[in-house]
Amino acid sequence: MIMKSAASSLQIDNRKDARQAILMILPMMIGFILFTYVPIIYILRYALYSYNGFRSRFIGLENFVRLFTRDADFWKSIGNTFILAFGKLALEIPLALLLAILLNQNLRGTGFFRVTLFLPAIISTAIVGLVFSLMFAAFDGVVNGILADLHLIKRNINWFGSKWTALTVLGLASVWQNVGVNMIFFMVALQRIPKELYECASIDGASPWRKFWGITLPMIGSMFQIILLMAIVGSLKISDLILASTNGQPAGSTEVVMTYVFKYFFGYSGRPTEIGYASALSVITGIMLALVSVVYLKATNRMKV
């Protein structure tokens, strides 16, 4: 009888705990559904309509047909997005890991550099875009002035006058803003590695390079996978930096997919307001981001095995 009463009281306590847990997460779940799934349903619906904010007309898959057959600019923006994203990540991720390793040492002054490198992450992206556009201005920019004083250039460089120089500036701005966040993530992963492993490796005469490849990288592998995935997805969604600096110029050569969709949603920068077509663009963009994430996770899981 005592065992039965104890078991029944335990079941009652478990039910109470379950109810409390449900009540605690219920507000968050309601908000998640309202602000995530409901907008997705609306986007899927509007993608089948010709809708400018005032009048709507059902047109079926015509928006998708237009997207795949008559909108070359959209696919150019996709290409620019991947060039900018993976180009900057080739610099950002190794630099963040290097800084994390250097600042993970118990040396004087590392706290100052940690804070200094993280500060750009809390600055508004619009401000970052504006600052870099002023720094790399063709006529009175700081960068051209420094290069001229060092006698490295004879005349000012129009950094935003061509696609590749403009994308380079945008990539540098994004790296400057985001490298500190990735550095902190890497430091968290590094601090979880037992120091005894490095001590044993030192006793065996392992070089610092050997320790890095044999201990550091394998031990932070799972965190590295998450950091890189977040960096890839975040880079593919870049938009406000472009709007605040180049706005897709020159001649749309720095347009990325998110700014392209934004301009159709809100009738921005000379484009008409076409919410239906912008919804179709959003659906395809979301599918592409999901595919990139799935392919990346599959590839990294195979590498682990």
C-alpha positions as CSV (number, residue, x, y, z in Angstrom):
1,M,0.0,0.0,0.0
2,I,2.8,2.4,0.9
3,M,4.5,1.7,-2.5
4,K,1.2,2.3,-4.4
5,S,0.6,5.6,-2.6
6,A,4.1,6.7,-3.2
7,A,3.8,5.8,-6.9
8,S,0.5,7.6,-7.2
9,S,1.8,10.7,-5.5
10,L,4.8,10.7,-7.9
11,Q,2.5,10.5,-10.9
12,I,0.5,13.5,-9.5
13,D,3.7,15.4,-9.0
14,N,4.9,14.6,-12.6
15,R,1.5,15.8,-14.0
16,K,1.8,19.0,-12.0
17,D,5.3,19.5,-13.4
18,A,4.2,18.8,-16.9
19,R,1.3,21.3,-16.6
20,Q,3.7,24.0,-15.2
21,A,6.2,23.4,-18.0
22,I,3.4,23.7,-20.6
23,L,2.1,26.9,-19.1
24,M,5.6,28.3,-19.0
25,I,6.4,27.7,-22.7
26,L,2.8,28.4,-23.9
27,P,3.3,32.2,-24.4
28,M,6.5,31.6,-26.3
29,M,4.8,28.9,-28.5
30,I,1.8,31.1,-29.2
31,G,4.1,34.0,-30.2
32,F,6.2,31.6,-32.3
33,I,3.1,30.3,-34.2
34,L,1.6,33.8,-34.7
35,F,4.8,35.4,-35.9
36,T,6.4,32.5,-37.8
37,Y,3.8,30.0,-39.2
38,V,1.0,32.4,-39.8
39,P,3.2,34.7,-42.0
40,I,4.4,31.7,-43.9
41,I,0.8,30.7,-44.7
42,Y,0.1,34.2,-45.8
43,I,3.2,34.3,-48.0
44,L,2.2,31.0,-49.6
45,R,-1.2,32.4,-50.3
46,Y,-0.1,35.7,-51.7
47,A,2.4,33.9,-54.0
48,L,-0.6,32.7,-56.0
49,Y,-2.0,36.2,-56.4
50,S,-1.3,39.4,-58.3
51,Y,-1.4,41.8,-55.3
52,N,-0.2,45.4,-55.0
53,G,-1.5,46.1,-51.5
54,F,-4.9,47.3,-52.8
55,R,-6.2,44.9,-55.4
56,S,-5.7,41.1,-55.6
57,R,-6.3,38.7,-58.4
58,F,-5.7,35.0,-58.4
59,I,-3.2,34.0,-61.1
60,G,-2.0,30.6,-60.0
61,L,1.6,29.8,-60.7
62,E,2.2,32.8,-63.0
63,N,4.5,34.5,-60.5
64,F,6.7,31.4,-60.4
65,V,6.7,31.1,-64.2
66,R,7.8,34.8,-64.4
67,L,10.5,34.2,-61.8
68,F,12.0,31.2,-63.6
69,T,11.6,32.4,-67.2
70,R,11.6,36.2,-67.4
71,D,13.5,37.6,-64.4
72,A,17.2,37.3,-65.0
73,D,17.9,40.0,-62.4
74,F,16.7,37.8,-59.6
75,W,19.2,35.0,-60.6
76,K,22.0,37.6,-60.8
77,S,21.1,38.7,-57.2
78,I,21.3,35.0,-56.2
79,G,24.8,34.8,-57.7
80,N,25.9,38.0,-56.0
81,T,24.6,36.7,-52.7
82,F,26.6,33.5,-52.9
83,I,29.7,35.3,-54.1
84,L,29.5,37.8,-51.2
85,A,28.6,35.2,-48.6
86,F,31.2,32.6,-49.3
87,G,33.9,35.1,-50.2
88,K,33.6,36.9,-46.8
89,L,33.3,33.6,-44.9
90,A,36.6,32.4,-46.4
91,L,38.2,35.3,-44.4
92,E,35.8,35.7,-41.5
93,I,35.8,32.1,-40.1
94,P,39.6,31.5,-40.1
95,L,40.2,34.9,-38.7
96,A,37.6,34.4,-35.9
97,L,39.2,31.0,-35.0
98,L,42.7,32.6,-35.0
99,L,41.6,35.4,-32.8
100,A,39.8,33.0,-30.5
101,I,43.0,30.9,-30.1
102,L,45.2,34.0,-29.4
103,L,42.8,35.6,-26.9
104,N,42.1,32.3,-25.1
105,Q,45.6,32.5,-23.6
106,N,46.0,33.7,-20.0
107,L,47.8,36.9,-21.0
108,R,47.4,40.4,-19.7
109,G,45.2,42.6,-21.8
110,T,43.2,39.9,-23.6
111,G,39.9,41.1,-22.0
112,F,40.4,44.5,-23.6
113,F,40.8,43.0,-27.0
114,R,37.9,40.7,-26.6
115,V,35.6,43.6,-25.8
116,T,37.1,45.7,-28.6
117,L,36.6,43.0,-31.2
118,F,33.1,42.3,-30.1
119,L,31.9,45.9,-30.1
120,P,31.1,46.1,-33.9
121,A,28.6,43.3,-33.4
122,I,26.3,45.6,-31.3
123,I,26.5,48.5,-33.8
124,S,23.6,48.9,-36.1
125,T,24.3,47.4,-39.5
126,A,22.9,50.5,-41.2
127,I,25.5,52.6,-39.4
128,V,28.3,50.2,-40.4
129,G,27.2,50.5,-44.1
130,L,27.1,54.2,-43.9
131,V,30.6,54.4,-42.2
132,F,32.2,52.1,-44.8
133,S,30.6,54.0,-47.7
134,L,32.1,57.2,-46.3
135,M,35.5,55.6,-45.7
136,F,35.7,54.2,-49.2
137,A,34.2,57.3,-50.9
138,A,35.9,58.0,-54.3
139,F,36.8,61.7,-53.7
140,D,37.1,62.4,-50.0
141,G,37.3,58.9,-48.5
142,V,39.8,58.1,-45.7
143,V,41.0,55.0,-47.5
144,N,41.9,56.8,-50.7
145,G,43.6,59.5,-48.6
146,I,45.8,56.9,-46.7
147,L,46.7,55.1,-49.9
148,A,47.7,58.4,-51.6
149,D,49.8,59.5,-48.6
150,L,51.6,56.1,-48.8
151,H,52.2,56.7,-52.5
152,L,50.4,53.4,-53.3
153,I,47.9,55.1,-55.7
154,K,48.3,58.0,-58.1
155,R,44.6,58.8,-58.4
156,N,41.6,58.0,-56.3
157,I,39.9,54.6,-56.7
158,N,36.2,54.6,-57.3
159,W,35.5,51.6,-54.9
160,F,31.8,51.6,-55.6
161,G,32.2,52.1,-59.4
162,S,32.6,48.4,-60.3
163,K,31.0,45.2,-59.1
164,W,34.1,43.5,-57.7
165,T,35.5,46.4,-55.7
166,A,32.1,47.2,-54.3
167,L,31.6,43.6,-53.2
168,T,35.0,43.6,-51.7
169,V,34.2,46.6,-49.6
170,L,30.8,45.1,-48.5
171,G,32.6,41.9,-47.6
172,L,35.2,43.7,-45.5
173,A,32.4,45.6,-43.7
174,S,30.5,42.4,-42.9
175,V,33.7,40.7,-41.7
176,W,34.5,43.6,-39.4
177,Q,31.0,43.5,-37.9
178,N,30.6,39.7,-37.5
179,V,34.1,38.4,-36.8
180,G,33.8,39.2,-33.1
181,V,30.6,37.2,-32.6
182,N,32.1,34.1,-34.2
183,M,35.3,34.7,-32.2
184,I,33.3,34.5,-28.9
185,F,31.6,31.2,-30.1
186,F,35.0,29.7,-30.8
187,M,36.3,30.8,-27.5
188,V,33.4,29.1,-25.7
189,A,34.3,25.9,-27.6
190,L,38.0,26.2,-26.9
191,Q,37.4,26.7,-23.1
192,R,35.6,23.3,-23.0
193,I,38.7,21.4,-24.1
194,P,40.4,19.7,-21.1
195,K,43.8,21.2,-20.6
196,E,45.2,17.8,-19.7
197,L,45.0,16.8,-23.4
198,Y,47.5,19.6,-24.3
199,E,49.7,18.7,-21.3
200,C,49.9,15.1,-22.5
201,A,50.6,16.2,-26.0
202,S,53.4,18.5,-24.8
203,I,55.0,15.6,-22.9
204,D,54.9,13.6,-26.1
205,G,56.7,16.4,-27.8
206,A,53.8,17.5,-30.1
207,S,54.3,20.8,-31.9
208,P,51.7,23.6,-31.6
209,W,50.6,22.9,-35.2
210,R,50.2,19.2,-34.3
211,K,48.1,20.1,-31.2
212,F,45.9,22.3,-33.4
213,W,45.1,19.5,-35.9
214,G,45.1,16.6,-33.5
215,I,43.3,18.2,-30.5
216,T,41.8,21.6,-31.1
217,L,39.9,21.0,-34.4
218,P,38.5,17.6,-33.4
219,M,37.4,18.8,-30.0
220,I,35.5,21.9,-31.4
221,G,34.2,20.0,-34.4
222,S,30.5,20.1,-33.4
223,M,30.6,23.7,-32.4
224,F,32.5,24.6,-35.6
225,Q,29.7,23.0,-37.5
226,I,27.1,25.1,-35.8
227,I,29.1,28.3,-36.1
228,L,29.7,27.8,-39.8
229,L,26.0,27.0,-40.5
230,M,24.8,30.1,-38.7
231,A,27.4,32.2,-40.5
232,I,26.4,30.8,-43.9
233,V,22.7,31.3,-43.3
234,G,23.3,34.8,-41.9
235,S,25.5,35.8,-44.8
236,L,23.0,34.6,-47.3
237,K,20.3,36.7,-45.6
238,I,22.4,39.9,-45.7
239,S,20.3,43.0,-46.8
240,D,20.5,46.1,-44.6
241,L,24.3,46.5,-45.1
242,I,23.6,46.7,-48.9
243,L,20.7,49.1,-48.6
244,A,22.7,51.4,-46.3
245,S,25.8,51.5,-48.5
246,T,25.4,50.7,-52.2
247,N,21.6,50.0,-52.6
248,G,22.5,47.5,-55.2
249,Q,24.6,49.9,-57.3
250,P,26.4,50.2,-59.7
251,A,23.6,49.2,-62.1
252,G,22.3,46.5,-59.8
253,S,25.6,44.6,-59.8
254,T,25.7,44.4,-56.0
255,E,22.1,43.6,-55.6
256,V,21.5,40.5,-53.3
257,V,18.5,38.4,-53.1
258,M,17.1,39.9,-49.8
259,T,17.3,43.5,-51.1
260,Y,15.8,42.4,-54.4
261,V,12.8,40.8,-52.6
262,F,12.5,43.8,-50.2
263,K,12.3,46.3,-53.1
264,Y,9.3,44.4,-54.7
265,F,7.5,44.1,-51.3
266,F,7.7,47.9,-50.6
267,G,8.0,49.4,-54.0
268,Y,11.4,50.7,-53.2
269,S,14.1,52.2,-55.4
270,G,12.0,52.6,-58.5
271,R,10.4,49.2,-58.4
272,P,6.6,48.8,-58.3
273,T,4.9,47.3,-55.3
274,E,4.2,43.7,-56.2
275,I,3.5,41.8,-53.0
276,G,2.3,38.7,-54.8
277,Y,5.5,38.5,-56.9
278,A,7.7,39.3,-53.9
279,S,6.0,36.5,-52.0
280,A,6.9,34.1,-54.8
281,L,10.5,35.3,-54.6
282,S,10.4,34.7,-50.8
283,V,9.2,31.2,-51.2
284,I,11.9,30.2,-53.7
285,T,14.6,32.0,-51.6
286,G,13.4,30.2,-48.4
287,I,13.6,26.8,-50.3
288,M,17.1,27.6,-51.5
289,L,18.3,28.5,-48.0
290,A,16.8,25.3,-46.6
291,L,18.5,23.3,-49.3
292,V,21.9,24.9,-48.5
293,S,21.4,24.1,-44.9
294,V,20.4,20.5,-45.6
295,V,23.3,19.9,-48.0
296,Y,25.8,21.4,-45.5
297,L,24.5,19.3,-42.6
298,K,24.6,16.1,-44.7
299,A,28.1,16.9,-45.9
300,T,29.5,17.7,-42.4
301,N,27.9,14.6,-41.0
302,R,29.6,12.5,-43.6
303,M,32.9,14.2,-42.7
304,K,32.4,13.3,-39.1
305,V,31.9,9.7,-39.9
